[in-house]
Amino acid sequence: MKKPFRKVWIGILTATAFVVGACCSHKTVEINGEKLTKKELQARVDELRTIVEEREMSCVYGSPEIIAEYGRETARMRAELDELQKELDNFCKRK
């Protein structure tokens, strides 16, 4: 009586672990209502990194308002880049 009970119990636990693993395995991450795969997320991070590096190294001429707007836009892009990089790091840790 004990052996069949153990086999059934192990089978139930195995099936439960399989279902939980299948349901919790995320292949995409949702950012701002947009679902992205790891490859798309990495491409967006690389694109933003390139743009931010160019903006941080460039010289801006114009009125103080234009320079301030340029700085705010660069800071917004840097914040988005940091958020996406954090999501990418978390995405890699989940796998």
N, C-alpha and C positions, 0 to 999 in steps of 0.2 A: 504494500500500500504506500510506503514511503517513496519508493523509486518513481512510480508514475506521478505522484504529487510533485516531486522535485523536478522532473522533466517538464511537466506542465508549467510549473512556476518559473523555471528558467526560460522556457519558451515565451511566456507572457512578458517577462522582463526584457528579453531580447527584442521582441516585437515593439514594445513600448519605446525602448532606446532607439530603435531604427526610425520609428515615426517621429519622435522628438527631434532626432538629428536631421531628418529630411525636412521637417517644417522650419527648423531654425537656421538652416543653411541659406544665407543671403548671397545672391549672386549680383545684386545691384544695391546701390545706396541712393536714398532720395535726398536731394538738396534743392531747397527752394521750389518744391513741387515737381522737380525734374528727376527722373530715374536715370542713373548713370552706372555703367559698368566700370570695372577697375581700369580698363584701357582708356575709356573716355575720360574718366576722372584724372588719370595721369596726363593725358594730352592737354586737358584744360589747365592743370597745374603748370605744365611746361610752358604753355602759351602765356599764361599770366606772369610767370617768372621772367620770361623774356621781355614782356612789355614793361613790367615794373623796373627791371634793371635798366632798360633804355630810358625810361622816364626819370629815374633817380640820377642818371649820369648826364642828362641833357641840361642845356641852359635855356631859360625861359625869359623872353623879353616882353615887356608890355607894362600895363598899369598894375598897381598893387592888387586890384581885384582879380585880374587875369592870373597873376602869379599865385594868389591865394587859392583860386579855383583849381588851378593846375595841381597845387599841393594837396588840396582836399581829394581830388580825383585819384591822385597817386596813393594817398593814404587809404582810400576806400578799396582800391585794387589790392593793396598790400594786406588789408584785413581779409578780403575775400580769398586771397592766396593762402594766408595762414589758416583760415577755416577749412579750405579744401585740402590743404596738406594734412591737417589734423584728421579729417575724415578719411583720407587715403591711408594714413598710418593706422587708424582704427580698423579700416577695411582689411588691411593686411594682417592685423593681429587676430581678427575673427577667423581667418582661414587657418 
